[in-house]
Amino acid sequence: ASNNHYYLKIAEAAIYAPAEVSVNAEVTVDNGTGADKLTDGKLDAYYESESYTNSVDVDAPIVIKLAKTESIGAVRVYPNFVDGKPVNFMKAAQVYVSNDGETWESVMELTLIADPLNGAQLLLFPQGKLAQYVKIVPMQLVGDGKQFSLQLREVDIVGTKVPVDPNAGGPVQKLEKVYTNVEIGGNPVL
């Protein structure tokens, strides 16, 4: 802050229009109830895994099979909310992709996912991936301190709308507009 002005400085940002590709996609879970609610496009009901006695001994992977191979850029998970507060959500997770549902490629391991204060948790891939399957493996849950279960209202697989080159492992083309050294509250440098 300077002269009572607050600034946000961003080194680089990319803007693109995402496409949700997972509505009504097939979901497989190892345990729990309501898996069909994860991709129904509604937030009125939720999936709940079985209950665990601690936050890290969790065995509740979620596999989503898309209708076809897609260019994927993120996973958005909507935890359950009770009285306006998120409950039983992921604090750490691993995300994998696959073309056949058998051989999995690790996309990311997140050890400190931001709390979903006002809605979804966005798990943004470091780069776009071509895949038909996405597996989310919770590694740590936030619960009531006594029992831990995963409660999610929806999972969206977000397409990139940027073609991915399977040989290079990244986008075929750069996004159209990339801003560097953006300063909010001061003079923008574009």
Salt bridges, closest charged atoms under 4 A:
GLU20 OE2 - ARG76 NH2 2.46
ASP36 OD2 - LYS37 NZ 3.92
GLU70 OE2 - LYS68 NZ 3.64
GLU105 OE2 - LYS129 NZ 2.65
ASP115 OD1 - LYS91 NZ 2.55
ASP156 OD2 - ARG76 NH2 3.41
